[in-house]
Amino acid sequence: MKVNLLILFILCSSLVSAQRADTLSNGIIVFSDYRLPLLKSREAEVNSAALKIKARYIKGYRLMVLNTSDKNYAFKVRAELLQRFPNQKPYMWFANPYIRIKFGDFRTREEAERYQAQISRILGGAKIYLLNETIEVNPGKDFDPESMRAEILSQ
């Protein structure tokens, strides 16, 4: 019991010494911990990093390009998409017995529709479906989380 009281006393005395006093113009003395500005900047960094991670995924569009059981044809289409559109990403997965390919990370419907027409021509007039999806974006080094805060938090 005495040891607990001693530890409590030491902790309380160290907290008192960790404060600084400022006198306001009206004579009010304000005691604040010198570590508060450091804590504030760390919290801002953490919030910014969290917003940047959350900003990687937003609502957008993808194209459903292919749904087939022919593995060779699926790989041929995927290779063609990679070759013709290196700035976009094809997503390929297997749902036995089918192979499905979705394409792109489009922020706007208009951008997706442009690619939809081009891919349809490449595949000989095949029907390409436009899908509402959560897409992946790269915020980049100069990303300002405040610029997207309202959009991100509304999702």
DACOR-V19081 format. One record per residue. N is the residue number from 1. RES is the residue in three letters. PHI is phi in whole degrees, -180 to 180 (* if undefined). NEAR is the number of other C-alpha atoms within 8 Angstrom. D_CENTER is the distance of its C-alpha to the mean C-alpha in whole Angstrom. Layout:
n = [N/N]
res = [RES/RES]
phi = [PHI/PHI]
near = [NEAR/NEAR]
d_center = [D_CENTER/D_CENTER]
This chain:
n = [1/2/3/4/5/6/7/8/9/10/11/12/13/14/15/16/17/18/19/20/21/22/23/24/25/26/27/28/29/30/31/32/33/34/35/36/37/38/39/40/41/42/43/44/45/46/47/48/49/50/51/52/53/54/55/56/57/58/59/60/61/62/63/64/65/66/67/68/69/70/71/72/73/74/75/76/77/78/79/80/81/82/83/84/85/86/87/88/89/90/91/92/93/94/95/96/97/98/99/100/101/102/103/104/105/106/107/108/109/110/111/112/113/114/115/116/117/118/119/120/121/122/123/124/125/126/127/128/129/130/131/132/133/134/135/136/137/138/139/140/141/142/143/144/145/146/147/148/149/150/151/152/153/154/155]
res = [MET/LYS/VAL/ASN/LEU/LEU/ILE/LEU/PHE/ILE/LEU/CYS/SER/SER/LEU/VAL/SER/ALA/GLN/ARG/ALA/ASP/THR/LEU/SER/ASN/GLY/ILE/ILE/VAL/PHE/SER/ASP/TYR/ARG/LEU/PRO/LEU/LEU/LYS/SER/ARG/GLU/ALA/GLU/VAL/ASN/SER/ALA/ALA/LEU/LYS/ILE/LYS/ALA/ARG/TYR/ILE/LYS/GLY/TYR/ARG/LEU/MET/VAL/LEU/ASN/THR/SER/ASP/LYS/ASN/TYR/ALA/PHE/LYS/VAL/ARG/ALA/GLU/LEU/LEU/GLN/ARG/PHE/PRO/ASN/GLN/LYS/PRO/TYR/MET/TRP/PHE/ALA/ASN/PRO/TYR/ILE/ARG/ILE/LYS/PHE/GLY/ASP/PHE/ARG/THR/ARG/GLU/GLU/ALA/GLU/ARG/TYR/GLN/ALA/GLN/ILE/SER/ARG/ILE/LEU/GLY/GLY/ALA/LYS/ILE/TYR/LEU/LEU/ASN/GLU/THR/ILE/GLU/VAL/ASN/PRO/GLY/LYS/ASP/PHE/ASP/PRO/GLU/SER/MET/ARG/ALA/GLU/ILE/LEU/SER/GLN]
phi = [*/-66/-67/-62/-66/-65/-64/-61/-63/-65/-63/-64/-68/-72/-68/-64/-75/-87/-108/-127/-110/-123/-105/-78/-64/-92/91/-79/-96/-112/-101/-137/-76/-67/-86/-60/-61/-65/-63/-63/-68/-65/-64/-64/-63/-64/-63/-63/-64/-65/-65/-65/-66/-67/-71/-67/-125/-132/-78/-162/-136/-136/-108/-87/-91/-149/-143/-142/-103/-89/-63/-63/-65/-62/-68/-66/-64/-61/-63/-63/-64/-63/-71/-80/-130/-68/-86/-116/-118/-87/-112/-120/-148/-106/-127/-43/-96/-102/-115/-117/-128/-107/-137/87/-132/-106/-79/-118/-66/-62/-62/-64/-67/-62/-66/-59/-66/-64/-68/-61/-65/-62/-93/71/84/-63/-77/-112/-97/-95/-120/-79/-145/-86/-109/-101/-126/-105/-63/84/-71/-91/-64/-109/-60/-65/-69/-115/-54/-64/-65/-68/-72/-79/-79]
near = [4/5/6/7/8/8/8/8/8/8/8/8/8/8/8/7/7/8/10/9/8/8/9/8/5/5/6/7/8/8/8/9/8/8/6/8/7/7/8/8/8/8/8/8/8/8/8/9/8/8/11/11/8/8/12/11/10/11/9/13/17/15/13/13/12/10/9/9/7/8/8/6/7/13/8/8/8/11/8/8/10/11/7/6/7/8/4/9/9/11/8/9/7/8/7/5/6/10/16/14/14/12/12/12/12/11/10/8/9/6/9/15/9/8/8/12/8/8/10/12/9/7/7/6/7/7/6/11/8/11/8/8/8/9/14/8/9/5/9/5/4/5/7/6/10/5/6/9/9/7/7/11/6/5/5]
d_center = [51/52/49/46/48/48/45/44/46/44/41/42/44/41/39/42/42/38/38/40/42/41/44/43/45/47/48/45/44/40/39/36/34/34/30/29/27/26/24/23/21/20/18/17/15/14/13/11/9/8/7/5/4/3/3/2/4/7/11/13/16/17/21/23/25/27/28/31/33/35/33/34/33/30/29/31/29/26/28/29/25/24/27/27/23/22/19/18/17/19/18/21/22/26/27/31/33/30/28/25/23/20/19/17/13/15/14/17/20/23/21/21/24/25/24/25/29/29/28/30/33/32/33/36/35/33/31/27/25/22/20/17/14/11/10/7/7/8/8/11/13/14/11/12/10/14/14/11/12/14/12/9/11/14/12]
